[in-house]
Amino acid sequence: MKDAYSFHDSAESLDEMYWAMHAAYSRIFTRVGLTFRPVIADSGSMGGKDTHEFMALASVGEDTIVYSDESDYAANLEMAASAAPPTAEVQVYGQLEKKETPNAKTVDDAAAALGLDADDIFKALVVMLDNELTLLILRGNDELNEVKTLHELGAKEMRMATEKEVVDAFGASPGSIGPVGVKNVPIYADHRIHSMKTIACGANETGYHYVHVGPGHDYIVTAYKDLRTVREGDPSPDGKGTLRFAEGIEIGQVFKLGTRYSESLDAKYLDSNGKAQPFLMGCYGIGVSRTIAAVIEQHHDEFGIVWPKAVAPFHVHLLALNVKNEEQKQLAESLYQEFSKASVEVLYDDRPERAGVKFKDSDLMGLPVRVSVGKRAGEGIVEVKVRKTGEQLELPAGELASWLHQFLSE
């Protein structure tokens, strides 16, 4: 890892450094040839409030990236948001009615028993939120996003309530729980609830559900929050385009740590009034080995690695195709000396192997340029191959240094 830390006397100073490092990391990853996205992330055990992960797009990535197809919005799946849907038109929901739904343990079971679509039914989840019993309601088969829920509700810990805790609190087993008539338990609803026109939910009696449930009449919500895991095709939260998914490899991250660590270390400064205050801290890291792995993942073909020039371990792969041939060996060694003096990083292959073996190994290693000294060595002619494009040309050895200088500076 490459790690850096910053210490500040104001939120404005921290913010300035945070975005300066964000920009610097973006330049670094661009220069090394990566296709990447800075995404809104969860700071996890590091603490703090704001953080961005830099994710290199790759099909073998361990994280799912959510991004807008028409804007710069991007987040990891744990933190991704979608635009809140419009509130459903005001309507009369009808008389609350209880219906039997035997053996309905899931939303799909209840939907089948009631003859409704799954998105017309509340999913009610009973959780312990910082040790307080809480009811969360989501639409149909939406999935609760636990990380985002903790952020939205300002909580530190959450766990699903046990079956005994559910039965003791609501008088019914999980699968038959709903918000109707619930008192003394906070109820948080996902913002997609706003767009529901037909509502059914558990009746807090095992094996029964209510239909014609009226919001604000049959139940009262403490607050509407963004609690669900987004789906591909949802509207982007910035109102531009729709959300798309991709896989990514985390290669770096920037954090605003706040005062969490400075307070624990008693690291303070004196403010303008001479009063000791804890530093505001920032933290910035690049996974060096992960970055190289991501470069290889994005830059390869069926023959091997195709190194971008900025991170190639050598600029040139110099091959003496027949080391028993004195002309080839002498020209290759003179070129090696010339490259070294000109600070051109060169890997010299003078193994007593067949030319085909050396070509194959060279493609596998994937250095930007291959220079082969072969049958035309007596004429002072070498063969040059650009690994990325496959372009091949023959050049006089005396012109090679000039050609390389121009190629490497492009």
C-alpha positions in Angstrom: 0.0 0.0 0.0 0.9 3.7 -0.5 -0.6 5.5 2.4 -0.8 9.2 3.3 -2.4 11.2 6.0 -3.3 14.9 6.4 -4.1 17.1 9.5 -6.3 20.1 9.4 -7.7 22.9 11.6 -10.9 23.3 9.6 -13.5 21.3 7.6 -12.7 23.6 4.6 -9.0 22.8 4.7 -9.8 19.0 4.9 -12.2 19.3 2.1 -9.6 21.1 -0.1 -7.0 18.4 0.5 -9.5 15.6 0.1 -10.5 16.8 -3.4 -6.8 17.6 -4.3 -5.9 14.0 -3.5 -9.0 12.7 -5.3 -7.8 14.6 -8.4 -4.2 13.4 -8.0 -5.3 9.8 -7.7 -7.5 10.2 -10.8 -4.5 11.5 -12.7 -2.3 8.6 -11.5 -4.8 5.9 -12.6 -5.4 7.7 -15.9 -1.7 7.8 -16.6 -1.2 4.1 -15.9 -3.8 3.4 -18.5 -6.7 2.2 -16.3 -10.4 2.5 -17.0 -11.8 3.3 -13.6 -14.5 5.0 -11.6 -14.3 7.0 -8.4 -17.4 5.7 -6.5 -19.2 6.8 -3.3 -18.3 4.2 -0.7 -18.8 3.1 2.9 -15.9 4.0 5.2 -16.5 0.8 7.2 -14.1 0.2 10.1 -12.0 3.3 9.1 -14.7 5.5 10.4 -15.4 9.1 9.2 -18.1 10.3 7.0 -17.1 10.9 3.4 -15.1 8.5 1.3 -14.6 7.5 -2.4 -13.2 4.2 -3.7 -11.3 4.1 -7.0 -12.5 1.1 -8.9 -10.9 -0.4 -12.0 -13.5 -1.9 -14.2 -12.9 -5.7 -14.7 -15.1 -8.7 -15.1 -13.2 -10.5 -12.3 -13.7 -7.6 -9.9 -14.8 -8.5 -6.4 -17.1 -5.5 -6.0 -20.2 -4.3 -7.9 -20.1 -0.7 -9.2 -23.3 1.2 -9.8 -23.1 4.1 -12.2 -25.3 6.4 -14.3 -25.2 5.9 -18.1 -25.6 9.7 -18.6 -23.6 11.3 -15.8 -20.6 11.0 -13.5 -22.6 9.5 -10.7 -21.0 6.2 -9.4 -21.2 4.3 -6.1 -20.5 0.8 -4.9 -23.5 -1.4 -4.4 -23.5 -0.9 -0.6 -24.0 2.9 -1.0 -25.7 3.3 -4.3 -29.0 5.4 -4.3 -31.7 5.8 -6.9 -34.1 8.7 -7.5 -37.1 8.7 -5.2 -40.2 7.9 -7.2 -43.1 10.3 -7.3 -45.8 10.0 -4.7 -48.8 8.0 -5.9 -51.9 9.9 -6.8 -54.3 10.4 -3.9 -56.9 7.7 -4.0 -59.4 5.8 -1.8 -57.8 2.6 -0.7 -61.1 1.1 0.5 -62.1 -0.7 3.6 -59.3 -2.5 5.5 -59.9 -6.2 5.1 -58.2 -9.2 6.6 -57.7 -12.2 4.4 -56.4 -15.7 5.3 -52.9 -16.5 3.8 -52.0 -19.9 5.2 -48.4 -21.0 4.9 -47.4 -17.6 3.4 -43.9 -17.1 4.6 -42.6 -15.0 1.8 -43.8 -12.0 -0.2 -44.3 -14.3 -3.2 -46.3 -16.7 -1.1 -48.6 -13.9 0.1 -48.9 -12.4 -3.4 -50.0 -15.8 -4.8 -52.6 -16.3 -2.0 -54.0 -12.8 -2.4 -53.9 -12.7 -6.2 -51.7 -9.6 -6.2 -48.3 -8.7 -7.7 -45.4 -8.9 -5.2 -44.8 -5.1 -5.6 -48.3 -4.5 -4.2 -47.3 -6.0 -0.8 -45.1 -4.6 2.0 -42.1 -6.6 3.1 -41.9 -5.9 6.8 -38.6 -6.6 8.6 -38.2 -6.5 12.3 -34.7 -5.5 13.3 -32.8 -4.5 16.4 -31.3 -1.1 15.6 -28.7 -0.1 18.2 -30.6 -2.5 20.5 -34.0 -0.8 19.8 -36.8 -2.9 18.2 -37.6 -1.3 14.8 -39.9 -2.1 11.9 -38.6 -1.6 8.4 -41.0 -1.8 5.4 -40.0 -2.1 1.8 -41.9 -2.7 -1.4 -42.4 -6.2 -2.7 -39.2 -8.1 -3.4 -36.9 -5.1 -2.8 -33.8 -6.1 -0.8 -32.8 -4.3 2.4 -29.4 -2.7 2.1 -28.0 -2.9 5.6 -25.0 -0.6 5.1 -27.1 2.1 3.6 -29.8 1.7 6.2 -27.3 2.3 9.0 -26.2 5.5 7.3 -29.7 6.6 6.6 -30.9 6.0 10.1 -27.7 7.2 11.8 -27.2 3.9 13.6 -24.1 1.9 14.4 -25.4 -1.6 14.6 -28.3 -3.6 13.2 -29.3 -7.2 13.3 -32.5 -9.1 12.4 -34.7 -9.8 15.3 -35.1 -13.4 16.4 -38.3 -15.2 15.8 -39.0 -15.1 19.6 -38.5 -11.3 19.6 -40.8 -10.9 16.7 -43.6 -13.0 18.2 -43.2 -11.3 21.6 -43.5 -7.9 20.1 -46.1 -8.4 17.3 -48.0 -11.6 18.3 -47.3 -13.2 15.0 -44.5 -15.1 13.2 -42.2 -13.5 10.6 -44.0 -13.5 7.3 -47.3 -12.1 8.8 -45.9 -8.8 10.1 -47.1 -5.4 9.1 -47.3 -1.8 10.2 -51.1 -1.6 10.7 -51.9 -0.7 14.3 -48.3 -0.8 15.5 -47.5 1.6 18.3 -44.4 2.3 20.4 -42.2 0.8 17.7 -40.5 3.2 15.2 -41.5 2.4 11.6 -39.1 3.4 8.7 -40.3 2.9 5.2 -38.3 2.9 2.0 -39.0 5.8 -0.3 -40.4 3.5 -3.0 -43.4 3.0 -0.7 -44.6 6.5 -1.9 -45.4 5.2 -5.4 -47.6 2.2 -4.2 -51.2 2.5 -5.3 -52.4 -0.9 -4.0 -51.1 -2.1 -0.6 -51.3 -5.3 1.2 -49.3 -6.3 4.3 -49.1 -8.8 7.1 -51.9 -8.5 9.7 -49.7 -9.3 12.7 -51.6 -12.5 13.0 -50.0 -15.7 11.8 -51.5 -16.8 8.5 -53.3 -13.5 7.7 -52.7 -10.4 5.6 -54.6 -7.1 5.3 -55.6 -5.7 1.9 -56.8 -2.1 1.0 -54.2 -0.7 3.5 -54.3 3.1 3.6 -51.1 5.1 4.2 -51.4 7.7 6.9 -54.8 6.1 7.9 -54.1 2.5 8.8 -50.4 3.1 9.7 -48.1 6.0 10.5 -44.5 6.0 9.3 -41.8 7.6 11.5 -39.8 8.6 8.4 -39.3 7.7 4.7 -35.7 6.7 3.9 -33.6 5.1 1.1 -33.3 1.6 2.5 -33.2 -0.7 -0.5 -30.5 -2.2 -2.7 -30.8 -0.5 -6.1 -31.5 -2.5 -9.2 -30.0 -2.1 -12.7 -32.3 0.2 -14.7 -33.4 2.4 -11.7 -33.3 6.1 -12.3 -30.0 7.8 -11.3 -30.3 9.9 -8.1 -29.0 13.0 -9.9 -31.9 12.8 -12.4 -29.6 12.0 -15.3 -29.9 8.6 -17.0 -30.4 5.2 -15.5 -28.2 3.0 -13.3 -26.0 0.3 -14.7 -23.9 -2.3 -13.0 -20.3 -3.3 -13.6 -17.7 -5.3 -11.7 -14.6 -3.6 -10.3 -11.3 -4.0 -8.5 -10.6 -1.6 -5.7 -7.3 0.2 -6.3 -7.4 3.2 -4.0 -9.5 5.1 -1.5 -9.7 8.5 0.0 -11.3 9.2 3.4 -12.4 12.1 5.6 -11.6 10.6 9.0 -12.7 13.6 11.1 -11.5 13.6 14.7 -11.9 9.9 15.4 -8.1 9.1 15.6 -6.8 12.5 16.7 -9.1 12.4 19.7 -8.0 8.9 20.7 -4.3 10.0 20.2 -4.9 13.3 21.9 -3.4 15.0 18.8 -4.4 18.7 19.1 -3.5 22.1 17.8 -4.1 25.6 19.3 -6.8 27.6 17.6 -6.9 31.4 17.2 -8.1 31.7 20.8 -5.3 29.5 22.1 -7.7 26.7 22.8 -6.6 23.1 22.1 -8.7 21.4 19.4 -8.4 17.9 17.9 -7.1 17.8 14.3 -9.4 16.9 11.5 -7.7 14.1 9.6 -7.8 12.7 6.1 -6.4 9.4 4.9 -5.5 8.4 1.3 -4.3 5.1 0.0 -3.4 3.3 -3.2 -3.1 -0.5 -3.4 0.1 -0.7 -5.5 0.0 -4.4 -6.2 -3.8 -4.3 -6.8 -3.2 -1.4 -9.3 -0.7 -3.5 -11.2 -3.0 -6.5 -11.2 -5.8 -4.3 -12.5 -3.5 -3.0 -15.3 -2.8 -6.5 -16.4 -6.5 -7.4 -16.2 -7.4 -4.6 -18.5 -4.4 -4.8 -20.8 -3.8 -8.2 -22.2 -4.7 -10.3 -25.2 -4.6 -14.0 -26.1 -0.8 -13.9 -26.2 -0.1 -12.3 -22.9 0.3 -8.9 -21.1 0.2 -5.7 -23.1 1.9 -3.2 -20.7 1.0 0.5 -21.0 4.3 2.5 -21.4 3.9 4.3 -18.0 4.1 1.1 -15.9 6.0 -1.3 -18.1 8.8 -2.9 -16.2 11.1 -2.3 -19.2 10.6 -0.1 -22.3 12.2 -2.4 -24.8 12.6 -6.2 -25.1 15.8 -6.7 -27.1 16.2 -10.1 -28.7 19.4 -11.6 -30.2 17.7 -14.3 -32.3 20.9 -16.4 -32.8 23.5 -15.8 -30.2 25.9 -18.2 -32.1 25.9 -15.7 -35.0 28.7 -13.1 -34.2 27.1 -10.3 -36.3 23.8 -10.6 -34.5 25.4 -10.9 -31.1 27.7 -7.9 -31.6 24.9 -5.6 -32.9 22.5 -6.7 -30.1 25.1 -6.0 -27.4 26.0 -2.6 -28.9 22.3 -1.7 -28.9 22.0 -2.8 -25.3 24.9 -0.5 -24.3 23.4 2.3 -26.3 19.9 1.9 -24.7 21.4 1.8 -21.2 23.4 5.0 -21.7 20.3 6.7 -23.1 18.3 5.7 -20.0 16.0 3.4 -22.1 15.0 0.5 -19.8 15.8 -2.6 -21.7 15.5 -6.3 -21.1 18.0 -8.2 -23.1 17.3 -11.8 -24.2 20.5 -13.5 -25.2 19.4 -17.1 -24.3 20.5 -19.9 -26.6 16.8 -20.6 -27.5 15.1 -20.8 -30.9 13.7 -17.5 -32.3 10.1 -18.8 -32.0 10.5 -19.4 -28.3 11.8 -15.9 -27.8 9.0 -14.3 -29.8 6.4 -16.2 -27.8 8.0 -15.3 -24.5 8.3 -11.7 -25.6 4.5 -11.5 -26.4 3.8 -13.1 -23.0 5.8 -10.5 -21.1 4.2 -7.7 -23.2 6.8 -5.0 -23.1 5.9 -2.0 -25.3 8.5 -2.5 -28.0 10.3 -5.6 -29.2 13.6 -5.1 -31.1 14.8 -8.3 -32.8 18.3 -8.6 -34.1 18.2 -11.3 -36.8 19.4 -12.2 -40.3 19.9 -8.6 -41.5 22.3 -7.7 -38.7 25.1 -7.6 -41.2 23.3 -4.8 -42.9 22.7 -2.9 -39.7 18.9 -3.5 -40.0 16.7 -4.6 -37.0 13.0 -5.6 -36.8 10.8 -3.5 -34.5 7.4 -4.6 -33.2 4.9 -2.5 -31.2 3.3 -4.9 -28.8 0.0 -3.0 -28.4 -0.8 -2.6 -32.1 1.2 -5.4 -33.6 2.8 -3.0 -36.1 6.1 -4.2 -37.4 8.8 -2.3 -39.3 12.5 -2.6 -40.2 14.8 0.2 -39.2 18.5 0.9 -39.5 20.1 0.5 -36.1 21.3 4.1 -36.3 17.8 5.4 -36.4 16.4 3.2 -33.6 17.2 5.6 -30.7 15.4 8.5 -32.4 12.4 6.3 -33.2 12.2 5.0 -29.6 12.5 8.5 -28.2 9.5 9.7 -30.2 7.5 6.5 -29.5 8.1 6.6 -25.7 7.2 10.3 -25.5 3.9 10.0 -27.2 
